[in-house]
Amino acid sequence: MHQVLFWIPVKFSWFPDGIPVYAYGAMLFSAFLATVMFSSRRAPRTGVNISRDKIQDLAILLFIAGLAGARLTYMIQFNVPLTKFFRIWEGGIVLYGGIIGGAIAFILYHHFMLKRFKITLWQMADLAAPAVAIGVALGRVGCLLNGCCWGQAAGESCPAIEFPLLPAPSREMLVDKDGVQTVAGFLVERDLEDPRSIVRRIEPGSAADKAGLREGDRILKIKTASEWRLNAEVMIVAGPSDEIAKFRETMKEYGRSEEVDSGAAESTTLKIFVEDPAKFHAAYEQAKSFAAAHQRTALRLDLYTDLLNNWPRGRNSIQFIVDRDGKEFELPAFTPRSIGLHPTQLYEIISMVLLLLLVLAFYPFRQHDGQVFVLWMVAYSFHRFLNEILRTEPVEGLNMTLSQNISVLVLAVAIGLEIYLRQTQPRRTTGAGPA
């Protein structure tokens, strides 16, 4: 798992550590380039009279329509408001939705642009089948690097991947839902006067344990990137926007503050950071008083806990300076890892490589145009149905996940499409055409 491939060393307020180049986006772009290059070179060999420019236009259209379909499917499945359509970085997209969106765009592009060149839809479908396999394989490489589309907890005898847990999308399932492990390998507590976390109950053999963290350590400073940050008191309060603006001015003497998205109209949520321990108590009393006046509750935590709740993408490790018996100790950086999970992303990468070889080998033996694409539909629906058994997706209907339901539908459509093509398409001579 490597969510950020590298940082471009251009720093400003939005990107204090540099501009991140995300692995998932890079792999989507790589998939786009690879499929265009592959299809452009393969088209003349298969007798499809289509120019490179038109393939590029089609690829751009499919990329946009596929991404839109994948995003909309996710939003429908998980009831995400349409106002968050472009916030893909929050998760997520659904591959089958992308395939459906791309298929609709593919049919429309053929009807309005390619039909006049006497290129049939089914010739184009056979040309697209291996390209789709390449695109899905590279897309799943992006999933593997991003840590999404993970599998269930793997048994001791099963292949498994341990993802860096702090940025892993699977963290919510493993920590919050199933409770099979802690976020960073230890639990903490806070006292009434000082909100900075005190270490309690370290997991034996965890990365935190190996880094030398001990029970009773109080976290003083934190490093996730290149600079140390004081483990500040963090208070979160909400109220009417005009009142929050006044309160923010009042709290300037205690430390910096920032507004965060509250999701509520005419209400603003303020996050206040207090770094001076001598001001902790007074600042919290101010926050409590303001919250009570507006029938709210002031949330009090520390920077460490706030970081865990809003972990920066691409950062896998964490480092502490702790107070141990009145002395400061700098511990080495460590990377908490998840328990072993089924590498379903890797399984799909392997399946797509094998499927690519299968459709290329089958192409000369197709009995009619469109049969190569039908083979892709059948093989992928079987793979995806079985791979979903190892995934952690919610059950949507018929005691199956959404992708399993779609896989059954794709298989049924493939069978019906093959019957239709056998009756409507000219029969080809076995062995005709390039591999």
Beta strands, then each sheet from edge to edge (+ up, - down):
strand 1: 4-8
strand 2: 19-22
strand 3: 186-189
strand 4: 198-202
strand 5: 218-223
strand 6: 228-230
strand 7: 233-240
strand 8: 257-260
strand 9: 267-274
strand 10: 299-302
strand 11: 319-324
strand 12: 327-330
strand 13: 395-397
strand 14: 400-401
sheet 1: 1+ 2-
sheet 2: 3+ 4-
sheet 3: 6+ 5- 11+ 12-
sheet 4: 8+ 9- 7+ 10-
sheet 5: 13+ 14-
end
